[in-house]
Amino acid sequence: MEFRWVISKGDLKLYRNFVEGHKRHPFVRERIDRNLKHIDVAISKDRFWRALVGCLLTTQQRSGPGSRVARFLGTDDPVLDLNYCLNATSLPKTVEEALSKNGLRRAERIAEEIDHAVTWLKQNGWPSVESQLDLISSHTSAKKERFVARFLQARFKGIGPKQSRNLIQWMGLSKYEIPLDSRIIKVLRDLQFPVPLSAIALADEDYYCFIEDGIQLLMAKIGVYPCVFDACAFASFETNA
């Protein structure tokens, strides 16, 4: 069985108009500065850890401006400090209490995931993660980004297809692989994307990559990086609010 993406001029017009309508939004300009121009982008333990915790927190709960997740990530809570977590005793309990205190959902589950991440880092060390991130730090490609995303999924509990792309995008390292969250799903449906989209189906890595291939092909045709399209999708919800 063979599947072939067929993109019409009408498809390209829809996506091009969508990007044109949102590309001047501050969030989109910020994404361009970070992910395309690499302004204020650096690979460090602290940035990676904050992004990792952020990705775990944003699973199944709101993460936009003003949300409890956003407010928590803007604090100096010890949970966001990797050195603290590496040396903490009773880490799961500490994390669960901190998240519950800040009104965050799934506190017990996330505490287990953070503890698992700390244990893995203690055993394998930061260099193993850093070497992967270095692969996409300057000369990236869709193939390299997908490879790194799969590495992160294999090593860190709670990091699935969406979260792994969110992590590298959050750090400013990706251009092609994007997190397919509820916002993107809605926008793709509105733009008449031809393939069924659901959170359940996208939990499968192979299906996820299949959808990413279609998005990347579309964006290449209109000369837009997928990470910019992703930012436009985010901006569209503020514009239409």
Secondary structure as GFF3:
##gff-version 3
##sequence-region A 1 241
A	DSSP	alpha_helix	9	22	.	.	.	ID=ss1
A	DSSP	alpha_helix	26	31	.	.	.	ID=ss2
A	DSSP	pi_helix	32	36	.	.	.	ID=ss3
A	DSSP	alpha_helix	45	57	.	.	.	ID=ss4
A	DSSP	alpha_helix	68	73	.	.	.	ID=ss5
A	DSSP	three_ten_helix	78	80	.	.	.	ID=ss6
A	DSSP	alpha_helix	82	87	.	.	.	ID=ss7
A	DSSP	alpha_helix	91	101	.	.	.	ID=ss8
A	DSSP	alpha_helix	107	124	.	.	.	ID=ss9
A	DSSP	alpha_helix	126	134	.	.	.	ID=ss10
A	DSSP	alpha_helix	142	155	.	.	.	ID=ss11
A	DSSP	alpha_helix	161	170	.	.	.	ID=ss12
A	DSSP	alpha_helix	182	190	.	.	.	ID=ss13
A	DSSP	alpha_helix	199	202	.	.	.	ID=ss14
A	DSSP	alpha_helix	205	222	.	.	.	ID=ss15
A	DSSP	alpha_helix	226	239	.	.	.	ID=ss16
###
